[in-house]
Amino acid sequence: MSHCRKRWGVVAAAIGFSCSLFISAVGAGETGAPEVQIITPTPSHVVVGRTRIVAEAVPAAGRRIVEVRIFVDGERLAVLTAPPYEVVFDAGDSFAPRTLRVEAEDDLGHVGVHFSATRYISYLEHVEVEAEAVARRSVLVTVLDREDEPVLDLKPEEFALRVDGKPEILLGAARDLRPLAVELQLDISGSILPYLALVKRAAERFVNQLDQGDGTEVSLFAGSTLAIAPFSHDHEMTRSAILGVQVDPLKGLTVLNFGQVMATEFNGVGSRVYDAMAYSVETINVQPGQRSIVVFTDAFDTGSRISPTQIFDVIRRSNLRIDAVRFGKRGAGEWVSGARQINILRKTVHETGGQEWRIKKPEQIVPTFQRLVRQLKARYRLVFVADPKTGPRERYRKLQVSVARPHVRVLAPSGFYDGGITRAPLR
């Protein structure tokens, strides 16, 4: 009796495989081995934490079951001599697939065997397991050592997570190996034009650090925002668009891509940093993978329609990381509000678990972006369940992530919105 099959289904970008197989083990010419069935977990289950295994064994007529043996991943878990044939085991917190085997032996030594493999998932934000709708949340964090280099060998038990100061159950922690999906935002306002060649070189070097499977989108902003390279894995096209940006004080903006003029109309008056960030959140959030925004700017905002308070709200809902690559000198004489706007930029990126990166000299470009890409590719995905806050109004809940290892620091989002159990799109 075999009912082994593939189940293809997208669950937070994971493809599941499940299998169930019954085998009779008897001597030559003999028949009548016990019928065995694993009742739970079924091949559609995702097992994590304390998991109950329930089996059923039915002997042939005139015989009786003397022993039922339960195995998980080849290790014998229990030997049962009477029903109910069930046992509880700890499946861990990795959401890994489990191979189950149950053997039932009758009083004549005939053995029936049932194999089953549970489903696996690699990445999830919310998943429903059978009829129980359990709201699971995930967060991406980066852990750095004293030299600001990523720590890559952390184990799940080294992480601890608090929501609103209360310890929460951490279901899993593992390196997120999905490709990057990055929005590059290049400031070309008047205040940064003296640094434009440096900005272009820095953005090009950033793209050079990406892997083939990573995707990027490039936009320019000043008094408005303009996409010059759509989301693509073609890094050569992206680099060509970046290097083709030309700004003339009299003629305005020209973007050349492989020698072809792509854009000539652009509002270069003002510097709407917050508007540009809001635009990027909307565009990059539809892409799969580890989503990030890298903003190349001098931090000075003039004329954004969206306020600092509003941009904080937008990014808190985005579940992505923002890094700011800042050019220029702090507090130049003509910028009365310079220090305040720099602090707003810093707070914005820190809300997402990102960083501010300073570029003062051309020789800083390559090492800076090597470090940035290493950080983006070294994030851990933590999966947890937080007690939902029910009610008509949502709340912003503070998140704290710590690691039980000395001399490290954790870059993590500051929190998340919760208005009860909500379902988020699976990407």
ChimeraX attribute file (.defattr): number of C-alpha atoms within 10 A of each C-alpha:
attribute: neighborCount
match mode: 1-to-1
recipient: residues
	/A:1	10
	/A:2	11
	/A:3	8
	/A:4	16
	/A:5	12
	/A:6	11
	/A:7	14
	/A:8	11
	/A:9	11
	/A:10	12
	/A:11	19
	/A:12	17
	/A:13	16
	/A:14	16
	/A:15	15
	/A:16	20
	/A:17	19
	/A:18	21
	/A:19	19
	/A:20	21
	/A:21	17
	/A:22	21
	/A:23	17
	/A:24	19
	/A:25	19
	/A:26	16
	/A:27	11
	/A:28	6
	/A:29	5
	/A:30	9
	/A:31	12
	/A:32	17
	/A:33	24
	/A:34	27
	/A:35	21
	/A:36	24
	/A:37	23
	/A:38	25
	/A:39	12
	/A:40	17
	/A:41	21
	/A:42	20
	/A:43	27
	/A:44	18
	/A:45	18
	/A:46	22
	/A:47	25
	/A:48	18
	/A:49	14
	/A:50	12
	/A:51	16
	/A:52	14
	/A:53	20
	/A:54	18
	/A:55	23
	/A:56	18
	/A:57	25
	/A:58	16
	/A:59	21
	/A:60	15
	/A:61	8
	/A:62	6
	/A:63	15
	/A:64	15
	/A:65	21
	/A:66	15
	/A:67	19
	/A:68	25
	/A:69	18
	/A:70	25
	/A:71	17
	/A:72	19
	/A:73	12
	/A:74	11
	/A:75	11
	/A:76	13
	/A:77	14
	/A:78	17
	/A:79	17
	/A:80	15
	/A:81	14
	/A:82	10
	/A:83	12
	/A:84	11
	/A:85	20
	/A:86	18
	/A:87	15
	/A:88	12
	/A:89	14
	/A:90	11
	/A:91	18
	/A:92	15
	/A:93	18
	/A:94	18
	/A:95	21
	/A:96	16
	/A:97	21
	/A:98	22
	/A:99	19
	/A:100	23
	/A:101	25
	/A:102	27
	/A:103	25
	/A:104	31
	/A:105	24
	/A:106	21
	/A:107	13
	/A:108	13
	/A:109	15
	/A:110	21
	/A:111	24
	/A:112	25
	/A:113	24
	/A:114	23
	/A:115	21
	/A:116	23
	/A:117	23
	/A:118	23
	/A:119	24
	/A:120	22
	/A:121	20
	/A:122	17
	/A:123	23
	/A:124	19
	/A:125	20
	/A:126	22
	/A:127	20
	/A:128	13
	/A:129	12
	/A:130	12
	/A:131	6
	/A:132	8
	/A:133	12
	/A:134	13
	/A:135	19
	/A:136	18
	/A:137	19
	/A:138	20
	/A:139	21
	/A:140	24
	/A:141	25
	/A:142	22
	/A:143	22
	/A:144	18
	/A:145	14
	/A:146	10
	/A:147	8
	/A:148	13
	/A:149	16
	/A:150	22
	/A:151	17
	/A:152	14
	/A:153	8
	/A:154	16
	/A:155	13
	/A:156	19
	/A:157	12
	/A:158	11
	/A:159	16
	/A:160	16
	/A:161	18
	/A:162	16
	/A:163	17
	/A:164	13
	/A:165	11
	/A:166	12
	/A:167	13
	/A:168	15
	/A:169	14
	/A:170	20
	/A:171	19
	/A:172	21
	/A:173	24
	/A:174	20
	/A:175	19
	/A:176	19
	/A:177	15
	/A:178	17
	/A:179	18
	/A:180	22
	/A:181	25
	/A:182	29
	/A:183	27
	/A:184	26
	/A:185	27
	/A:186	26
	/A:187	29
	/A:188	28
	/A:189	27
	/A:190	17
	/A:191	18
	/A:192	23
	/A:193	15
	/A:194	13
	/A:195	17
	/A:196	22
	/A:197	14
	/A:198	18
	/A:199	26
	/A:200	20
	/A:201	16
	/A:202	22
	/A:203	24
	/A:204	22
	/A:205	18
	/A:206	22
	/A:207	21
	/A:208	17
	/A:209	16
	/A:210	21
	/A:211	14
	/A:212	12
	/A:213	13
	/A:214	19
	/A:215	25
	/A:216	24
	/A:217	22
	/A:218	23
	/A:219	21
	/A:220	24
	/A:221	26
	/A:222	27
	/A:223	24
	/A:224	19
	/A:225	23
	/A:226	19
	/A:227	17
	/A:228	20
	/A:229	22
	/A:230	16
	/A:231	18
	/A:232	17
	/A:233	17
	/A:234	15
	/A:235	20
	/A:236	13
	/A:237	14
	/A:238	25
	/A:239	22
	/A:240	17
	/A:241	24
	/A:242	26
	/A:243	18
	/A:244	20
	/A:245	21
	/A:246	16
	/A:247	18
	/A:248	9
	/A:249	9
	/A:250	6
	/A:251	10
	/A:252	13
	/A:253	18
	/A:254	17
	/A:255	21
	/A:256	19
	/A:257	20
	/A:258	14
	/A:259	10
	/A:260	10
	/A:261	13
	/A:262	16
	/A:263	15
	/A:264	13
	/A:265	12
	/A:266	16
	/A:267	15
	/A:268	19
	/A:269	15
	/A:270	19
	/A:271	28
	/A:272	23
	/A:273	33
	/A:274	25
	/A:275	23
	/A:276	24
	/A:277	24
	/A:278	17
	/A:279	16
	/A:280	25
	/A:281	23
	/A:282	12
	/A:283	14
	/A:284	21
	/A:285	20
	/A:286	12
	/A:287	15
	/A:288	16
	/A:289	19
	/A:290	23
	/A:291	24
	/A:292	25
	/A:293	24
	/A:294	25
	/A:295	27
	/A:296	27
	/A:297	26
	/A:298	27
	/A:299	29
	/A:300	23
	/A:301	23
	/A:302	15
	/A:303	16
	/A:304	17
	/A:305	11
	/A:306	16
	/A:307	12
	/A:308	19
	/A:309	10
	/A:310	14
	/A:311	17
	/A:312	18
	/A:313	15
	/A:314	16
	/A:315	22
	/A:316	19
	/A:317	14
	/A:318	17
	/A:319	21
	/A:320	23
	/A:321	27
	/A:322	26
	/A:323	24
	/A:324	23
	/A:325	24
	/A:326	22
	/A:327	21
	/A:328	17
	/A:329	11
	/A:330	13
	/A:331	14
	/A:332	11
	/A:333	8
	/A:334	7
	/A:335	12
	/A:336	10
	/A:337	13
	/A:338	19
	/A:339	15
	/A:340	13
	/A:341	18
	/A:342	19
	/A:343	11
	/A:344	19
	/A:345	24
	/A:346	18
	/A:347	16
	/A:348	27
	/A:349	22
	/A:350	20
	/A:351	21
	/A:352	26
	/A:353	21
	/A:354	27
	/A:355	21
	/A:356	19
	/A:357	17
	/A:358	16
	/A:359	20
	/A:360	14
	/A:361	10
	/A:362	12
	/A:363	9
	/A:364	12
	/A:365	20
	/A:366	17
	/A:367	11
	/A:368	18
	/A:369	22
	/A:370	15
	/A:371	16
	/A:372	23
	/A:373	17
	/A:374	15
	/A:375	20
	/A:376	23
	/A:377	20
	/A:378	21
	/A:379	24
	/A:380	24
	/A:381	21
	/A:382	25
	/A:383	23
	/A:384	18
	/A:385	16
	/A:386	19
	/A:387	12
	/A:388	12
	/A:389	16
	/A:390	12
	/A:391	10
	/A:392	8
	/A:393	9
	/A:394	12
	/A:395	14
	/A:396	16
	/A:397	17
	/A:398	15
	/A:399	17
	/A:400	19
	/A:401	20
	/A:402	16
	/A:403	18
	/A:404	12
	/A:405	11
	/A:406	8
	/A:407	10
	/A:408	17
	/A:409	18
	/A:410	17
	/A:411	22
	/A:412	23
	/A:413	24
	/A:414	16
	/A:415	19
	/A:416	18
	/A:417	14
	/A:418	18
	/A:419	15
	/A:420	16
	/A:421	16
	/A:422	11
	/A:423	13
	/A:424	11
	/A:425	9
	/A:426	14
	/A:427	16
